[in-house]
Amino acid sequence: MQLSQTPRKRFGYSIARSLKITLLVAIAVLNLLAGAAKSASAGTPTWFGVNMAWNNYGSDFGKNFYYGSGPTYNGATMESYLADIQSKHMNIVRIWTMENFSGLSFQNNNPDNPCTGVSSAFVNNLTDFCRRASNHGILVYVTFLTFSDIQQHPKVVTTNRWAFVQNALVPVARALAPYGVCYDLMNECNYSGLSWNDLRNYGNDARIALHGISSHWVTMSTDDANAFGGNFWNTVGGLGFDFYDCHRYSNSGAPLLVTPSQVLDGKPLFVGEYGPSQPSNSNAPYRWSGNSYVVDNFCQDAASKNYSGMLAWSYLSDNATARDNFVLQNTSELWTLNYYGSQWGR
């Protein structure tokens, strides 16, 4: 975003114009003061929001490839969620879309063969969601693949990656081109079991294809802090990504391990997932309830370290991994997020 600039004026020295000069000087002083106030809050994240990864894992937007369920998309339900998120002063929501290869088809119905397409139902449902979010002033952070699916079927993004990019990602990106979206090519790619060489080939090819359709931002998320700094150019760096996303779960007072200075190409840094970690020496579940201090820890740390975006996990119940206590909907922790959003001008 570029700040507007006021053209310089040339002034005469006649007494008749002194009043005009005085007025212009006063306006200039006010503009400087306003600029100073903006600079003082420049550390607050531009994008502040929440994950709403799924209602029904693998079945939200398209048919679940493994189990045949779905799609279960309901526009009215999503509308109510988006209205609530907007009311809490949030302007970005992250969703998962192709988990369990939802909506995808493969040659001979085998994910080890090339991807042959993405269903029209998937595209229409996802487009409807993005349209609704745009109407609420909310950017949709679309996550395509999960590392767990790639662990089982690595050929999707290695041997057959070009078929997947052209037959799945490109049709979706074309449909979403008119809306406010950005893309995560694979959630926490460092757990995929692939080498960084394979991940970089996928990231580069997918980014080029998506940028050929729109200027929407593209990245590939990780939760490995070691992907930054000295390892940056061998991991996520140098692929033309528009921003970077390093996830983090922690109960500590200064939880974020990566700083923007470790992003060696100077692009924006997000924490696209954050939340409380499991208590040490305990079998208790990860939970938000009673942990509003964790929101404080992350928000204050992200602001002090000049993160560009942060998204809490998770608005809805994370029931796919039996971590229902991560849910933020209707909790006091969601109101803590609301406080920060309101203070940061969302």
NORDA-V809306 format. One record per backbone hydrogen bond with DSSP energy under -0.5 kcal/mol. CO is the residue of the C=O (numbers start at 0). NH is the residue of the N-H. Records with the same first field share a line. If there is no record, write none. Layout:
# NORDA-V809306
CO->NH ; NH
This chain:
# NORDA-V809306
4->6
8->10
13->16
14->17
16->20
17->21
18->22
19->23
20->24
21->25
22->26
23->27
24->28
25->29
26->30
27->31
28->32
29->33
30->34
31->35
32->36
33->37
34->38
35->39
36->40
37->40
38->41
40->43
45->47
46->309
47->90 ; 91
48->311
49->93
50->314
52->95
55->58 ; 59
58->70 ; 71
59->72
62->102
63->67
68->63
73->77
74->78
75->79
76->80
77->81
78->82
79->83
80->84
81->85
82->86
83->87
84->87 ; 89
85->88
90->138
91->49
92->140
93->51
94->142
97->100
98->101
99->64 ; 65
100->103
102->118
104->115 ; 116
105->108
106->109
109->112
113->106
116->104
118->122
119->123
120->124
121->125
122->126
123->127
124->128
125->129
126->130
127->131
128->132
129->133
130->134
131->135
132->135 ; 137
133->136
138->92 ; 140
139->141 ; 181
140->94 ; 142
141->143 ; 183
142->96 ; 97
143->97
144->186
145->149
146->150
147->151
148->152
152->155
153->156 ; 157
154->159
157->160
159->163
160->164
161->165
162->166
163->167 ; 168
164->169
167->171
168->172
169->173
170->174
171->175
172->176
173->176
175->178
178->180
179->139
181->141
182->184 ; 218
183->143
184->144
185->188 ; 220
186->146
187->190
188->191
194->198
195->199
196->200
197->201
198->202
199->203
200->204
201->205
202->206
203->207
204->208
205->209
206->210
207->211
209->212 ; 213
216->182
217->241 ; 242
218->184
220->188
221->246
222->224
223->226
224->227
226->235
227->230
228->231
230->233 ; 234
231->234 ; 236
235->238
241->267
243->269
244->221 ; 246
247->274
258->261
259->262
261->228 ; 263
262->265
267->243
268->307 ; 308
269->245 ; 271
270->310
272->247
273->312
274->249
278->281
287->290
290->293 ; 294
291->295
292->296
293->297
294->298
295->299
296->300
297->301
298->302
299->303
300->304
301->306
302->305
304->259
307->45 ; 46
308->270
309->48
310->273
311->50 ; 313
313->327
314->328
316->318
317->320 ; 322
318->321
322->317 ; 325
323->326
324->287 ; 288
327->330
330->334
331->335
332->336
333->337
334->338
335->339
336->340
337->341
338->342
339->343
340->345
341->344
